Amino acid sequence: MKNTRATLVFSLAALALSTMPARVHPHVFAEARLDVVLSSDRSAVSSLRHLWRFDDVFSSTVLMEFDKNADLKLDDAELKDVADTVYTSIADYDYFQMVTADGKDVAMNPPPSLMVNYENDQLVILFESQPKEPIRLSGKLDFGVYDPTFYTAIDFVEDENMSVEHLPSTCTRAVIRPDPDEALAQNQATLTEQFFDDPAGTDMSRIFATRLELSCAAEG
């Protein structure tokens, strides 16, 4: 269980493998979907909905570790054990959410719980979180995931997998996929020797993260 708990500390960076030390590479892969949910009057962001679908190899490892009755499936109690383990493991990392308003971090409430399914031989994790304060649709808003440990690569395969419904006409939407070389060059002044020696020990992996960017006209 101890090793599984370490594995379940999911690292959600879009990794720049060609620019990182050889020892830094993902061990777990997942496809993701992020839905930005607006308030009923479409003036603010009310919540974020996340879905992560993990690769077959990692999913089978979770199955072997948590299948207590050895029936080659995860029953409700076993799925809850997985969910509780993941929930505890990623809490210290703010559930790997990156949310900013005009470049400033936005605080998010912890999700009340995680939902875990095991379907088609893949582990699926879903959760929804809400901002501590309303995020008004004004200025530039960015939403994404990133991982300070560089362990897992979460991939938004298609731009449509980062979505927001009923976006008002005063806003535009774009999916930003940073070029690793450009990201390093743009952040050269803030990158330290520690980052290049041990990027997993820093918080700079966020500069490589794919993000959904909303640009909205100022209120008033």
Beta strands, then each sheet from edge to edge (+ up, - down):
strand 1: 28-38
strand 2: 44-54
strand 3: 97-101
strand 4: 104-105
strand 5: 115-119
strand 6: 122-129
strand 7: 135-136
strand 8: 139-145
strand 9: 152-155
strand 10: 162-164
strand 11: 171-176
strand 12: 211-216
sheet 1: 5+ 6- 2+ 1- 9-
sheet 2: 5+ 6- 2+ 1- 10-
sheet 3: 5+ 6- 2+ 7-
sheet 4: 4+ 3- 8+ 12- 11+
end
